[in-house]
């Protein structure tokens, strides 16, 4: 099955989960399943309070990297559509930060593709995160657990 719809957006503004999912599946009667992951900013990380999270990226490069991830997901899974939104800028705890939504004819493929894309995105998308805590600002490093999640798909993390 070829991918019917795909969209990648990097933005500072909040997004509407319901509207994004509705747009992804609109007019595609072959969709039998929608799986969506919504990531939000936590108020604590590594035992410290997080006041804000600041995200940076390289425009153009980030979108191309995510597009390549979607291509790989489409090779591995029988999916019809993918929508990825990632926010940048300064975010507060509980703010939505990332959306990965996948449509497919069947739930198993939608769940697997959504999880695959989130694991891939978490370790390989060119974003830089800085947490602002009472102790000061600090860059967030990749986690070993995120690399392990990607490895189960047969992909080795390429961390800088």
MDTraj code that builds the backbone (N, CA, C; nanometers):
import mdtraj as md
import numpy as np

residues = "UNK UNK UNK UNK UNK UNK UNK UNK UNK UNK UNK UNK UNK UNK UNK UNK UNK UNK UNK UNK UNK UNK UNK UNK UNK UNK UNK UNK UNK UNK UNK UNK UNK UNK UNK UNK UNK UNK UNK UNK UNK UNK UNK UNK UNK UNK UNK UNK UNK UNK UNK UNK UNK UNK UNK UNK UNK UNK UNK UNK UNK UNK UNK UNK UNK UNK UNK UNK UNK UNK UNK UNK UNK UNK UNK UNK UNK UNK UNK UNK UNK UNK UNK UNK UNK UNK UNK UNK UNK UNK UNK UNK UNK UNK UNK UNK UNK UNK UNK UNK UNK UNK UNK UNK UNK UNK UNK UNK UNK UNK UNK UNK UNK UNK UNK UNK UNK UNK UNK UNK UNK UNK UNK UNK UNK UNK UNK UNK UNK UNK UNK UNK UNK UNK UNK UNK UNK UNK UNK UNK UNK UNK UNK UNK UNK UNK UNK UNK UNK UNK UNK UNK UNK UNK UNK UNK UNK UNK UNK UNK".split()
xyz = np.array([
    [0.0851, -0.1180, 0.0000],
    [0.0000, 0.0000, 0.0000],
    [0.0892, 0.1237, 0.0000],
    [0.0542, 0.2167, -0.0836],
    [0.1316, 0.3405, -0.0861],
    [0.0744, 0.4389, 0.0153],
    [0.1601, 0.5217, 0.0656],
    [0.1207, 0.6231, 0.1620],
    [0.0321, 0.7250, 0.0914],
    [-0.0907, 0.7408, 0.1395],
    [-0.1859, 0.8330, 0.0783],
    [-0.1611, 0.9782, 0.1200],
    [-0.1235, 0.9957, 0.2487],
    [-0.1043, 1.1302, 0.3025],
    [0.0158, 1.1314, 0.3952],
    [0.0887, 1.2410, 0.3920],
    [0.2004, 1.2614, 0.4840],
    [0.2182, 1.4097, 0.5030],
    [0.2522, 1.4460, 0.6248],
    [0.2712, 1.5870, 0.6534],
    [0.3627, 1.6006, 0.7750],
    [0.4617, 1.6879, 0.7622],
    [0.5551, 1.7179, 0.8700],
    [0.5551, 1.8682, 0.8906],
    [0.5344, 1.9106, 1.0150],
    [0.5351, 2.0525, 1.0475],
    [0.6167, 2.0754, 1.1742],
    [0.7058, 2.1719, 1.1675],
    [0.7788, 2.2185, 1.2845],
    [0.7231, 2.3575, 1.3124],
    [0.6749, 2.3796, 1.4344],
    [0.6066, 2.5060, 1.4620],
    [0.6223, 2.5465, 1.6076],
    [0.5978, 2.6741, 1.6347],
    [0.6011, 2.7243, 1.7721],
    [0.4618, 2.7194, 1.8356],
    [0.3576, 2.7245, 1.7540],
    [0.2207, 2.7341, 1.8037],
    [0.1696, 2.5981, 1.8525],
    [0.0750, 2.6012, 1.9486],
    [0.0072, 2.4776, 1.9890],
    [-0.0727, 2.4205, 1.8727],
    [-0.1117, 2.2950, 1.8844],
    [-0.1924, 2.2312, 1.7809],
    [-0.3115, 2.1630, 1.8457],
    [-0.4112, 2.1329, 1.7631],
    [-0.5347, 2.0700, 1.8089],
    [-0.5321, 1.9233, 1.7663],
    [-0.5163, 1.8344, 1.8629],
    [-0.5069, 1.6910, 1.8351],
    [-0.6253, 1.6420, 1.7528],
    [-0.7454, 1.6759, 1.7956],
    [-0.8659, 1.6297, 1.7254],
    [-0.8714, 1.6773, 1.5814],
    [-0.8396, 1.8036, 1.5605],
    [-0.8430, 1.8587, 1.4251],
    [-0.7371, 1.7945, 1.3370],
    [-0.6198, 1.7691, 1.3928],
    [-0.5115, 1.7069, 1.3145],
    [-0.5471, 1.5646, 1.2738],
    [-0.6031, 1.4882, 1.3657],
    [-0.6424, 1.3496, 1.3352],
    [-0.7563, 1.3490, 1.2333],
    [-0.8533, 1.4372, 1.2503],
    [-0.9651, 1.4450, 1.1554],
    [-0.9156, 1.4780, 1.0151],
    [-0.8230, 1.5708, 1.0039],
    [-0.7690, 1.6079, 0.8727],
    [-0.6907, 1.4926, 0.8108],
    [-0.6185, 1.4172, 0.8921],
    [-0.5392, 1.3055, 0.8402],
    [-0.6274, 1.1960, 0.7810],
    [-0.7412, 1.1707, 0.8441],
    [-0.8254, 1.0612, 0.7967],
    [-0.9384, 1.1049, 0.7030],
    [-0.9590, 1.2343, 0.6893],
    [-1.0698, 1.2868, 0.6086],
    [-1.0652, 1.2360, 0.4650],
    [-1.1778, 1.1863, 0.4202],
    [-1.1926, 1.1451, 0.2813],
    [-1.1248, 1.0145, 0.2452],
    [-1.0660, 0.9447, 0.3388],
    [-0.9997, 0.8175, 0.3092],
    [-1.0810, 0.7045, 0.3714],
    [-1.1696, 0.6465, 0.2925],
    [-1.2587, 0.5402, 0.3408],
    [-1.1835, 0.4108, 0.3707],
    [-1.0564, 0.4007, 0.3313],
    [-0.9763, 0.2818, 0.3607],
    [-0.9180, 0.2815, 0.5007],
    [-0.9347, 0.3918, 0.5724],
    [-0.8818, 0.3997, 0.7081],
    [-0.9729, 0.3224, 0.8020],
    [-0.9132, 0.2239, 0.8695],
    [-0.9859, 0.1476, 0.9701],
    [-0.9296, 0.1706, 1.1088],
    [-0.8129, 0.2355, 1.1146],
    [-0.7488, 0.2591, 1.2437],
    [-0.6683, 0.3880, 1.2401],
    [-0.6716, 0.4568, 1.3523],
    [-0.5896, 0.5756, 1.3720],
    [-0.5189, 0.5582, 1.5058],
    [-0.3893, 0.5730, 1.5043],
    [-0.3126, 0.5691, 1.6280],
    [-0.2395, 0.7019, 1.6392],
    [-0.2511, 0.7651, 1.7547],
    [-0.1860, 0.8939, 1.7745],
    [-0.1099, 0.8946, 1.9062],
    [0.0094, 0.9517, 1.9024],
    [0.0888, 0.9736, 2.0220],
    [0.1012, 1.1231, 2.0414],
    [0.0690, 1.1693, 2.1613],
    [0.0821, 1.3095, 2.1977],
    [0.1814, 1.3172, 2.3125],
    [0.2936, 1.3828, 2.2889],
    [0.3929, 1.4019, 2.3935],
    [0.3783, 1.5398, 2.4541],
    [0.3943, 1.5476, 2.5863],
    [0.3820, 1.6754, 2.6560],
    [0.5075, 1.7013, 2.7394],
    [0.5279, 1.8267, 2.7740],
    [0.6426, 1.8661, 2.8558],
    [0.6152, 1.8261, 3.0007],
    [0.7114, 1.7563, 3.0602],
    [0.7013, 1.7172, 3.2006],
    [0.7515, 1.8302, 3.2901],
    [0.7054, 1.8291, 3.4161],
    [0.7488, 1.9308, 3.5119],
    [0.8689, 1.8869, 3.5947],
    [0.9116, 1.7619, 3.5793],
    [1.0272, 1.7096, 3.6513],
    [1.1063, 1.6204, 3.5563],
    [1.2388, 1.6324, 3.5595],
    [1.3256, 1.5434, 3.4825],
    [1.4532, 1.5212, 3.5624],
    [1.4946, 1.3973, 3.5697],
    [1.6142, 1.3606, 3.6466],
    [1.6110, 1.4158, 3.7881],
    [1.4907, 1.4174, 3.8480],
    [1.4753, 1.4595, 3.9862],
    [1.4682, 1.6089, 4.0089],
    [1.4799, 1.6887, 3.9041],
    [1.4762, 1.8348, 3.9177],
    [1.3486, 1.8918, 3.8560],
    [1.2973, 1.9965, 3.9178],
    [1.1817, 2.0667, 3.8621],
    [1.2219, 2.1321, 3.7303],
    [1.1319, 2.1273, 3.6350],
    [1.1562, 2.1912, 3.5049],
    [1.0580, 2.3072, 3.4909],
    [1.1115, 2.4286, 3.4825],
    [1.0281, 2.5477, 3.4672],
    [0.9850, 2.5649, 3.3218],
    [1.0814, 2.5476, 3.2298],
    [1.0530, 2.5548, 3.0864],
    [1.1456, 2.4604, 3.0119],
    [1.1052, 2.4255, 2.8917],
    [1.1861, 2.3456, 2.8010],
    [1.2006, 2.4252, 2.6727],
    [1.3228, 2.4436, 2.6298],
    [1.3515, 2.5210, 2.5088],
    [1.4017, 2.4253, 2.4022],
    [1.3393, 2.4279, 2.2846],
    [1.3781, 2.3399, 2.1745],
    [1.4270, 2.4197, 2.0562],
    [1.5364, 2.3718, 1.9972],
    [1.5927, 2.4317, 1.8767],
    [1.6032, 2.3237, 1.7694],
    [1.6102, 2.3684, 1.6445],
    [1.6285, 2.2747, 1.5329],
    [1.6920, 2.3490, 1.4155],
    [1.7319, 2.2725, 1.3143],
    [1.7799, 2.3315, 1.1892],
    [1.6672, 2.3239, 1.0882],
    [1.6061, 2.4376, 1.0533],
    [1.4967, 2.4360, 0.9554],
    [1.5416, 2.3696, 0.8244],
    [1.4543, 2.2922, 0.7699],
    [1.4842, 2.2194, 0.6463],
    [1.5479, 2.0856, 0.6760],
    [1.6555, 2.0839, 0.7488],
    [1.7231, 1.9587, 0.7827],
    [1.6331, 1.8712, 0.8699],
    [1.5658, 1.9308, 0.9654],
    [1.4798, 1.8553, 1.0559],
    [1.3636, 1.7926, 0.9791],
    [1.2990, 1.8697, 0.8939],
    [1.1869, 1.8166, 0.8166],
    [1.2320, 1.7034, 0.7243],
    [1.3493, 1.7185, 0.6611],
    [1.4006, 1.6122, 0.5734],
    [1.4286, 1.4844, 0.6519],
    [1.4834, 1.4982, 0.7709],
    [1.5119, 1.3810, 0.8543],
    [1.3823, 1.3090, 0.8918],
    [1.2809, 1.3842, 0.9283],
    [1.1534, 1.3222, 0.9654],
    [1.0866, 1.2606, 0.8434],
    [1.0943, 1.3259, 0.7280],
    [1.0416, 1.2664, 0.6042],
    [1.1069, 1.1319, 0.5751],
    [1.2378, 1.1222, 0.5972],
    [1.3086, 0.9954, 0.5753],
    [1.2586, 0.8889, 0.6729],
    [1.2273, 0.9284, 0.7950],
    [1.1719, 0.8346, 0.8932],
    [1.0357, 0.7838, 0.8475],
    [0.9546, 0.8728, 0.7931],
    [0.8232, 0.8336, 0.7418],
    [0.8391, 0.7373, 0.6249],
    [0.9358, 0.7634, 0.5356],
    [0.9627, 0.6709, 0.4248],
    [0.9939, 0.5316, 0.4781],
    [1.0778, 0.5245, 0.5821],
    [1.1139, 0.3955, 0.6405],
    [0.9925, 0.3277, 0.7040],
    [0.9091, 0.4038, 0.7716],
    [0.7869, 0.3475, 0.8304],
    [0.6956, 0.2915, 0.7215],
    [0.6845, 0.3621, 0.6097],
    [0.5999, 0.3161, 0.5000],
    [0.6542, 0.1888, 0.4363],
    [0.7872, 0.1699, 0.4386],
    [0.8454, 0.0450, 0.3875],
    [0.8169, -0.0722, 0.4809],
    [0.8107, -0.0449, 0.6106],
    [0.7956, -0.1505, 0.7105],
    [0.6511, -0.1870, 0.7420],
    [0.5615, -0.0906, 0.7292],
    [0.4242, -0.1107, 0.7753],
    [0.3240, -0.0727, 0.6666],
    [0.2082, -0.1358, 0.6721],
    [0.1007, -0.1085, 0.5777],
    [0.0183, 0.0081, 0.6320],
    [0.0656, 0.1291, 0.6034],
    [0.0007, 0.2492, 0.6557],
    [-0.0486, 0.3369, 0.5416],
    [-0.1479, 0.4170, 0.5717],
    [-0.2092, 0.5028, 0.4705],
    [-0.1698, 0.6493, 0.4857],
    [-0.1497, 0.6940, 0.6096],
    [-0.1179, 0.8345, 0.6313],
    [-0.0368, 0.8556, 0.7570],
    [0.0411, 0.9636, 0.7563],
    [0.1227, 1.0015, 0.8722],
    [0.1192, 1.1534, 0.8865],
    [0.1018, 1.1959, 1.0109],
    [0.1091, 1.3385, 1.0448],
    [0.2045, 1.3525, 1.1623],
    [0.3104, 1.4339, 1.1446],
    [0.4052, 1.4615, 1.2517],
    [0.4094, 1.6131, 1.2718],
    [0.3890, 1.6537, 1.3963],
    [0.4063, 1.7937, 1.4355],
    [0.5034, 1.7940, 1.5523],
    [0.6028, 1.8792, 1.5444],
    [0.6948, 1.8962, 1.6576],
    [0.7085, 2.0445, 1.6829],
    [0.6942, 2.0811, 1.8089],
    [0.7051, 2.2216, 1.8444],
    [0.8488, 2.2567, 1.8801],
    [0.8825, 2.3818, 1.8597],
    [1.0116, 2.4382, 1.8980],
    [0.9837, 2.5677, 1.9730],
    [1.0893, 2.6234, 2.0316],
    [1.0745, 2.7450, 2.1096],
    [1.0688, 2.7104, 2.2569],
    [1.0160, 2.8022, 2.3362],
    [1.0079, 2.7839, 2.4808],
    [0.8695, 2.7295, 2.5158],
    [0.8687, 2.6151, 2.5841],
    [0.7441, 2.5487, 2.6222],
    [0.7370, 2.5331, 2.7735],
    [0.6148, 2.5301, 2.8232],
    [0.5882, 2.5156, 2.9664],
    [0.5478, 2.3705, 2.9973],
    [0.5631, 2.3270, 3.1232],
    [0.5116, 2.1953, 3.1604],
    [0.3648, 2.1817, 3.1213],
    [0.3301, 2.0659, 3.0731],
    [0.1982, 2.0263, 3.0229],
    [0.1698, 2.0740, 2.8808],
    [0.2542, 2.1577, 2.8220],
    [0.2342, 2.1972, 2.6825],
    [0.2532, 2.0751, 2.5924],
    [0.1713, 2.0625, 2.4879],
    [0.1974, 1.9579, 2.3888],
    [0.3250, 1.9914, 2.3127],
    [0.4084, 1.8883, 2.2930],
    [0.5366, 1.9108, 2.2266],
    [0.5460, 1.8370, 2.0942],
    [0.4857, 1.7172, 2.0865],
    [0.4964, 1.6377, 1.9648],
    [0.3685, 1.5581, 1.9419],
    [0.3336, 1.5461, 1.8149],
    [0.2230, 1.4607, 1.7725],
    [0.2743, 1.3708, 1.6610],
    [0.2509, 1.2420, 1.6767],
    [0.2715, 1.1461, 1.5688],
    [0.1393, 1.0732, 1.5527],
    [0.0778, 1.0861, 1.4368],
    [-0.0489, 1.0188, 1.4083],
    [-0.0327, 0.9362, 1.2824],
    [-0.0872, 0.8139, 1.2861],
    [-0.0741, 0.7196, 1.1750],
    [-0.2110, 0.6596, 1.1451],
    [-0.2439, 0.6505, 1.0168],
    [-0.3657, 0.5800, 0.9762],
    [-0.3270, 0.4540, 0.9004],
    [-0.4152, 0.3544, 0.9126],
    [-0.3956, 0.2264, 0.8448],
    [-0.5316, 0.1599, 0.8315],
    [-0.5347, 0.0531, 0.7558],
    [-0.6585, -0.0241, 0.7455],
    [-0.6838, -0.1016, 0.8744],
    [-0.5764, -0.1381, 0.9446],
    [-0.5881, -0.2228, 1.0635],
    [-0.5068, -0.1671, 1.1798],
    [-0.5544, -0.1906, 1.3011],
    [-0.4931, -0.1312, 1.4201],
    [-0.3498, -0.1746, 1.4450],
    [-0.3164, -0.2999, 1.4200],
    [-0.1818, -0.3488, 1.4483],
    [-0.0752, -0.2708, 1.3727],
    [-0.1003, -0.2439, 1.2472],
    [-0.0053, -0.1692, 1.1655],
    [0.0037, -0.0233, 1.2112],
    [-0.1102, 0.0347, 1.2501],
    [-0.1108, 0.1733, 1.2970],
    [-0.0343, 0.1864, 1.4293],
    [-0.0608, 0.0946, 1.5235],
    [0.0111, 0.0983, 1.6513],
    [0.1615, 0.0826, 1.6301],
    [0.2000, -0.0179, 1.5524],
    [0.3430, -0.0459, 1.5318],
    [0.4125, 0.0711, 1.4624],
    [0.3514, 0.1252, 1.3596],
    [0.4129, 0.2360, 1.2860],
    [0.4247, 0.3603, 1.3738],
    [0.3245, 0.3871, 1.4548],
    [0.3288, 0.5040, 1.5433],
    [0.4416, 0.4878, 1.6453],
    [0.4533, 0.3697, 1.7039],
    [0.5594, 0.3455, 1.8011],
    [0.6973, 0.3521, 1.7350],
    [0.7095, 0.2934, 1.6169],
    [0.8341, 0.2985, 1.5413],
    [0.8753, 0.4430, 1.5153],
    [0.7818, 0.5231, 1.4661],
    [0.8133, 0.6623, 1.4349],
    [0.8520, 0.7415, 1.5601],
    [0.7852, 0.7182, 1.6704],
    [0.8197, 0.7902, 1.7929],
    [0.9575, 0.7483, 1.8421],
    [0.9895, 0.6189, 1.8385],
    [1.1222, 0.5731, 1.8793],
    [1.2302, 0.6337, 1.7903],
    [1.2055, 0.6366, 1.6615],
    [1.2998, 0.6909, 1.5641],
    [1.3170, 0.8416, 1.5860],
    [1.2041, 0.9099, 1.5972],
    [1.2042, 1.0557, 1.6144],
    [1.2775, 1.0970, 1.7418],
    [1.2555, 1.0236, 1.8494],
    [1.3130, 1.0587, 1.9797],
    [1.4654, 1.0592, 1.9776],
    [1.5249, 0.9718, 1.8980],
    [1.6710, 0.9601, 1.8990],
    [1.7395, 1.0211, 1.7774],
    [1.6702, 1.0304, 1.6656],
    [1.7386, 1.0659, 1.5417],
    [1.6988, 1.1984, 1.4790],
    [1.5911, 1.2584, 1.5243],
    [1.5527, 1.3886, 1.4675],
    [1.6448, 1.4968, 1.5239],
    [1.6916, 1.5872, 1.4402],
    [1.7850, 1.6909, 1.4865],
    [1.7157, 1.8047, 1.5628],
    [1.6873, 1.7743, 1.6899],
    [1.6353, 1.8735, 1.7839],
    [1.7336, 1.8833, 1.8990],
    [1.7441, 2.0016, 1.9573],
    [1.8264, 2.0223, 2.0756],
    [1.7363, 2.0787, 2.1831],
    [1.7423, 2.0145, 2.3014],
    [1.6537, 2.0515, 2.4118],
    [1.7343, 2.1063, 2.5286],
    [1.6859, 2.2180, 2.5815],
    [1.7486, 2.2772, 2.6994],
    [1.6405, 2.2954, 2.8050],
    [1.6641, 2.2354, 2.9220],
    [1.5727, 2.2509, 3.0346],
    [1.6192, 2.3667, 3.1221],
    [1.5223, 2.4419, 3.1697],
    [1.5501, 2.5489, 3.2646],
    [1.4949, 2.5043, 3.3997],
    [1.5861, 2.4855, 3.4957],
    [1.5525, 2.4353, 3.6282],
    [1.5948, 2.5385, 3.7328],
    [1.5535, 2.5216, 3.8582],
    [1.6006, 2.6131, 3.9638],
    [1.7534, 2.6125, 3.9773],
    [1.8183, 2.5029, 3.9353],
    [1.9638, 2.4938, 3.9428],
    [2.0326, 2.5582, 3.8221],
    [1.9556, 2.6003, 3.7239],
    [2.0107, 2.6613, 3.6035],
    [1.9671, 2.5866, 3.4788],
    [2.0166, 2.6316, 3.3643],
    [1.9822, 2.5695, 3.2362],
    [2.0781, 2.4547, 3.2074],
    [2.0256, 2.3503, 3.1412],
    [2.1088, 2.2356, 3.1026],
    [2.0534, 2.1739, 2.9750],
    [2.1454, 2.1294, 2.8902],
    [2.1078, 2.0590, 2.7682],
    [2.0669, 1.9172, 2.8050],
    [1.9683, 1.8644, 2.7361],
    [1.9186, 1.7300, 2.7618],
    [1.9896, 1.6335, 2.6676],
    [2.0574, 1.5356, 2.7244],
    [2.1270, 1.4339, 2.6455],
    [2.0323, 1.3210, 2.6086],
    [2.0708, 1.2470, 2.5051],
    [1.9950, 1.1284, 2.4662],
    [2.0013, 1.0261, 2.5791],
    [1.8953, 0.9508, 2.5946],
    [1.8883, 0.8483, 2.6983],
    [1.9220, 0.7116, 2.6388],
    [1.9890, 0.6308, 2.7176],
    [2.0214, 0.4942, 2.6764],
    [1.8932, 0.4172, 2.6464],
    [1.7882, 0.4408, 2.7250],
    [1.6613, 0.3706, 2.7040],
    [1.5988, 0.4067, 2.5688],
    [1.6189, 0.5306, 2.5228],
    [1.5673, 0.5696, 2.3908],
    [1.6444, 0.4983, 2.2802],
    [1.7761, 0.4871, 2.2968],
    [1.8576, 0.4138, 2.1989],
    [1.8161, 0.2672, 2.1943],
    [1.7879, 0.2083, 2.3113],
    [1.7458, 0.0686, 2.3183],
    [1.6106, 0.0493, 2.2495],
    [1.5208, 0.1449, 2.2656],
    [1.3904, 0.1361, 2.1992],
    [1.4072, 0.1368, 2.0480],
    [1.4983, 0.2186, 1.9976],
    [1.5235, 0.2229, 1.8538],
    [1.5905, 0.0939, 1.8065],
    [1.6803, 0.0406, 1.8863],
    [1.7539, -0.0808, 1.8486],
    [1.6611, -0.1999, 1.8279],
    [1.5505, -0.2048, 1.8971],
    [1.4603, -0.3201, 1.8791],
    [1.3980, -0.3234, 1.7393],
    [1.4067, -0.2099, 1.6677],
    [1.3604, -0.2040, 1.5293],
    [1.4737, -0.2344, 1.4325],
    [1.5925, -0.2664, 1.4860],
    [1.7066, -0.2973, 1.4011],
    [1.7803, -0.1740, 1.3518],
    [1.7665, -0.0631, 1.4233],
    [1.8321, 0.0613, 1.3830],
    [1.9260, 0.1032, 1.4962],
    [2.0488, 0.1341, 1.4596],
    [2.1455, 0.1813, 1.5574],
    [2.1388, 0.3328, 1.5659],
    [2.1326, 0.3832, 1.6898],
    [2.1264, 0.5279, 1.7120],
    [2.2547, 0.5931, 1.6636],
    [2.2398, 0.7089, 1.5999],
    [2.3533, 0.7884, 1.5528],
    [2.3529, 0.9178, 1.6299],
    [2.4007, 0.9141, 1.7510],
    [2.4028, 1.0345, 1.8354],
    [2.5319, 1.1115, 1.8101],
    [2.5195, 1.2436, 1.8124],
    [2.6366, 1.3295, 1.7893],
    [2.7253, 1.3334, 1.9095],
])
top = md.Topology()
chain = top.add_chain()
for i, resn in enumerate(residues, 1):
    res = top.add_residue(resn, chain, resSeq=i)
    for name in ("N", "CA", "C"):
        top.add_atom(name, md.element.get_by_symbol(name[0]), res)
traj = md.Trajectory(xyz[None], top)
